[in-house]
Each structure stands twice: as structure tokens, then as C-alpha cells.
């Protein structure tokens, strides 16, 4: 196991910048720039249901789902707000391809 040296064991500086996505290991296999887009394209190719509406979620449920997600946060490298969650749910409800 490598030992720490004074330069390698320094704490990393804290930043308020949103985390940058790491390269996704499956990106070459699915020919996608990121995981969300690659998995979406795979689902399209397989004929899977792509819209939350197709699995029973109603448009009237989106606000409550966003509220629940915002009230129960989990560690995430990019800060999440209720508005961002609601936009994500709206995209998923309509089956929009995730943006890279």
C-alpha cells in the first residue's frame, strides 16, 4: 500500500463549485457521453417505456413527488433544489432524453 508523502496527504481544498461528472465507465460500450444519456438510448433501443406517465404517474403527482424528494435529501455531488428536482421529474414524465 502506498504511503502518504507530505504532498499526497494534504487535504483537498474545499470548493463551492458543483462537482464535475466523472467519466462513465460504460460510455464507450454504449457510445454515450454520460450514463443518463447512454441508458436512455439503450432503453429506446430495447423498446422500454420511457415516460413516467407510461408507468402510472399522473401529472398532478409531480409536485408532490418533488416535495418528497426535496424533503428527504441524500448526499449528492451537485446541490439539488426542489425546482431542479421538479424539472427532472417533468422531463422524465414526458420521456425527454437527459441532457449531457
Buried (B, 14 or more C-beta within 10 A) or exposed (E): EEEEEEEEEEEEEEEEEEEEEEEBEEBEEBEBEBBBBBBBBBBEEEEEEBEBBEEEBEEEBBEEBBEEBBEEEEEEEEEEEEEBBBEBBBBBBEBEEBEE
